[in-house]
Amino acid sequence: MRAADELHTDARICEATWQRLAEHYDERRLLELVFTTGQHELICRLANSRGTPLDEGFRGSSWST
């Protein structure tokens, strides 16, 4: 979660977080984290720009980024 938060707010994962993740994941998995987080934000921006409504039962007025 910290890595995703850092990517969202700073557009990067800080060295300390990267090192901590590297204790558990190989480089391929770390890159997948960056790509997956970026893709999620891209989809949210597209849905918000097109006015895509949330599914019934979800709170809020737009997709979360």
C-alpha positions as a Markdown table, in Angstrom:
| # | Residue | x | y | z |
|---|---|---|---|---|
| 1 | Met | 0.0 | 0.0 | 0.0 |
| 2 | Arg | 2.8 | 2.4 | 0.8 |
| 3 | Ala | 4.3 | 1.9 | -2.6 |
| 4 | Ala | 1.0 | 2.5 | -4.4 |
| 5 | Asp | 0.5 | 5.7 | -2.2 |
| 6 | Glu | 4.0 | 6.9 | -3.1 |
| 7 | Leu | 3.4 | 6.3 | -6.8 |
| 8 | His | 0.1 | 8.2 | -6.6 |
| 9 | Thr | 1.5 | 11.2 | -4.7 |
| 10 | Asp | 5.1 | 11.4 | -5.9 |
| 11 | Ala | 5.1 | 9.4 | -9.2 |
| 12 | Arg | 7.9 | 7.2 | -7.7 |
| 13 | Ile | 8.6 | 4.7 | -5.0 |
| 14 | Cys | 11.2 | 6.0 | -2.6 |
| 15 | Glu | 14.4 | 4.0 | -2.1 |
| 16 | Ala | 13.5 | 2.8 | 1.4 |
| 17 | Thr | 10.2 | 1.4 | 0.3 |
| 18 | Trp | 11.8 | -0.2 | -2.8 |
| 19 | Gln | 14.5 | -1.9 | -0.7 |
| 20 | Arg | 11.9 | -3.2 | 1.8 |
| 21 | Leu | 9.8 | -4.6 | -1.1 |
| 22 | Ala | 13.0 | -6.1 | -2.7 |
| 23 | Glu | 13.4 | -8.2 | 0.5 |
| 24 | His | 10.3 | -10.1 | -0.5 |
| 25 | Tyr | 9.9 | -9.7 | -4.3 |
| 26 | Asp | 12.2 | -10.1 | -7.3 |
| 27 | Glu | 12.7 | -7.3 | -9.8 |
| 28 | Arg | 10.0 | -8.6 | -12.2 |
| 29 | Arg | 7.4 | -8.4 | -9.4 |
| 30 | Leu | 8.5 | -4.9 | -8.4 |
| 31 | Leu | 8.1 | -3.7 | -12.0 |
| 32 | Glu | 4.6 | -5.4 | -12.1 |
| 33 | Leu | 3.7 | -3.3 | -9.1 |
| 34 | Val | 4.6 | -0.1 | -10.9 |
| 35 | Phe | 2.8 | -1.1 | -14.1 |
| 36 | Thr | -0.3 | -2.3 | -12.3 |
| 37 | Thr | -0.6 | 0.8 | -10.2 |
| 38 | Gly | -0.1 | 3.0 | -13.2 |
| 39 | Gln | -2.7 | 1.1 | -15.2 |
| 40 | His | -5.3 | 1.4 | -12.4 |
| 41 | Glu | -4.8 | 5.2 | -12.3 |
| 42 | Leu | -5.1 | 5.3 | -16.1 |
| 43 | Ile | -8.4 | 3.5 | -16.1 |
| 44 | Cys | -9.7 | 5.7 | -13.3 |
| 45 | Arg | -8.8 | 8.8 | -15.2 |
| 46 | Leu | -10.4 | 7.5 | -18.4 |
| 47 | Ala | -13.6 | 6.5 | -16.6 |
| 48 | Asn | -13.8 | 9.9 | -14.8 |
| 49 | Ser | -13.2 | 11.8 | -18.1 |
| 50 | Arg | -15.9 | 9.8 | -19.9 |
| 51 | Gly | -18.3 | 10.2 | -17.0 |
| 52 | Thr | -18.6 | 6.4 | -16.5 |
| 53 | Pro | -21.0 | 5.9 | -13.6 |
| 54 | Leu | -20.0 | 3.7 | -10.6 |
| 55 | Asp | -21.8 | 0.3 | -10.3 |
| 56 | Glu | -24.9 | 0.3 | -8.2 |
| 57 | Gly | -24.0 | 0.0 | -4.5 |
| 58 | Phe | -20.7 | 1.9 | -4.6 |
| 59 | Arg | -20.4 | 5.2 | -2.8 |
| 60 | Gly | -18.8 | 8.3 | -4.2 |
| 61 | Ser | -19.4 | 10.4 | -7.3 |
| 62 | Ser | -16.4 | 9.2 | -9.4 |
| 63 | Trp | -13.8 | 6.5 | -9.8 |
| 64 | Ser | -11.0 | 6.8 | -7.2 |
| 65 | Thr | -7.5 | 7.7 | -8.3 |
